[in-house]
Amino acid sequence: MAVDLSRIPRSIWWDIDDTNGRPGVFLLDQTRLPLVGDVLCCQKLEGVELAIKSLAVRGAPALGVAAALAIAVYSENESQASSVEQWLSDIDQAAERISQARPTAVNLRWGASRLRDFAHTQAENEHDLKTLKAAIVGFAKQMAIDDEQVNLAIGAQGATLLAADSRVLTHCNAGSLATAYYGTVGSVIYTAYDQGLISQVWVDETRPLNQGGRLTSWELMAAGVPCTLITDSMAAACMQAGWVDAVLVGADRICANGDTANKIGTLSLAVNARHFGIPFYVCAPLSTIDSELAEGSQIPIELRDRRELAGFSTSGIIVADDSTTSHAFDLLTASGIRHISFQHGHQMELYRKGAAYAFDAWFMNTPPDVPIYNPAFDVTPAQLISAIVTEAGVFQPDQLATAIAEHLG
């Protein structure tokens, strides 16, 4: 029952672009998974910012790493500073900008603040710009390594909560794709499965962007963990049938009292789990705890584009099986990306991809101009949470103040 993590790619990393020799932030474009696995290379702060806003990179821990790497790539490729003072000002501005890319996930601000504070500390004793720039690149890369270790620790802590052959239910994606590697909930699942403590994972599809259906199910299948995909509205029925032994979810922000913001739909799971007497566990690093917020009502909730709910996006690869089809697609893509519009607002982009053709499309499946409310997150009250699993231990929500004092200062 060993997990095969070698088949799960990393979500984000630092490397040199072979085409121009410049450093960049490389990331797996999660908007196209699981059918298309494109890697993006962002050599400017704006590129990482757009990747964050478009959800090409997502998940609280991954966003913390992305923020640090974004500032580092800005320092390397964009800052024109000729003095340490100007460079620090550039770093401060980059940190502020990337922190605003998405409002709810506190790790984004946390990662930017850590990199900014490190730069200022280093500059107290070092006055060579080249050395300072290299230092923050190294620090940002180390943050990715540290995230892996944190996730492994979360996995070890969370596995102790599960009995043999547990059937667990999860929501959205808190796996390896949401972190530098392994995942938060993902690490618990992989660790517990290796120990014979998990026999089945129920995967909520997670409307409207289907991160559970697209990402979590793909990741679990790649790792060799038995899973079954269900719609969000089926979770309560599975609980009622006695098929769920525990619910495991991630977090985008945890308040000092334990109130937790996570992907929309999490609150429903918590309410249903409480009704059916099923433990509900939040798995997240200490960096996701926002000790400055006393309770969940203070968490800013991101509202997303209405198009996410008004229709659906899809990506794919077209392999032409005859010369006539190939010729038609060659004509359409001869000048590059072909933008195609349809009636009712449907849209498609078609382009060459090696010997094949790729497309990104959005199709509307709701009445035109229907009013839409599309929050990305909801807040689960602390009283519905059985425990919060961190790298430093498992805490009851009302123990968070002690955990913060001992581990966060």
Stockholm file with secondary structure:
# STOCKHOLM 1.0

chainA/1-409         MAVDLSRIPRSIWWDIDDTNGRPGVFLLDQTRLPLVGDVLCCQKLEGVELAIKSLAVRGAPALGVAAALAIAVYSENESQASSVEQWLSDIDQAAERISQARPTAVNLRWGASRLRDFAHTQAENEHDLKTLKAAIVGFAKQMAIDDEQVNLAIGAQGATLLAADSRVLTHCNAGSLATAYYGTVGSVIYTAYDQGLISQVWVDETRPLNQGGRLTSWELMAAGVPCTLITDSMAAACMQAGWVDAVLVGADRICANGDTANKIGTLSLAVNARHFGIPFYVCAPLSTIDSELAEGSQIPIELRDRRELAGFSTSGIIVADDSTTSHAFDLLTASGIRHISFQHGHQMELYRKGAAYAFDAWFMNTPPDVPIYNPAFDVTPAQLISAIVTEAGVFQPDQLATAIAEHLG
#=GR chainA/1-409 SS CCCCGGGSCCSEEEEECTTTCCEEEEEECTTSTTTCCCEEEECSHHHHHHHHHTTSSCSHHHHHHHHHHHHHHHHHHTCCCSSHHHHHHHHHHHHHHHHTSCSSCHHHHHHHHHHHHHHHHHHTTCCCHHHHHHHHHHHHHHHHHHHHHHHHHHHHHHHTTCCTTEEEEECSCCBGGGSSSSBSHHHHHHHHHHTTCEEEEEEECCTTTTHIIIIIHHHHHHHTCCEEEECGGGHHHHHHTTCCSEEEECCSEEETTSCEEEETTHHHHHHHHHHTTCCEEEECCGGGEETTCCSGGGSCCCBCCTHHHHEEEEEEEECCCSHHHHHHHHHHTTTSCEEEECGGGCEEEEEEETTEEEEEEEEECSCTTCCCCCBSEEEECGGGCSEEEETTEEECGGGHHHHHHHHTC
#=GC SS_cons         CCCCGGGSCCSEEEEECTTTCCEEEEEECTTSTTTCCCEEEECSHHHHHHHHHTTSSCSHHHHHHHHHHHHHHHHHHTCCCSSHHHHHHHHHHHHHHHHTSCSSCHHHHHHHHHHHHHHHHHHTTCCCHHHHHHHHHHHHHHHHHHHHHHHHHHHHHHHTTCCTTEEEEECSCCBGGGSSSSBSHHHHHHHHHHTTCEEEEEEECCTTTTHIIIIIHHHHHHHTCCEEEECGGGHHHHHHTTCCSEEEECCSEEETTSCEEEETTHHHHHHHHHHTTCCEEEECCGGGEETTCCSGGGSCCCBCCTHHHHEEEEEEEECCCSHHHHHHHHHHTTTSCEEEECGGGCEEEEEEETTEEEEEEEEECSCTTCCCCCBSEEEECGGGCSEEEETTEEECGGGHHHHHHHHTC
//
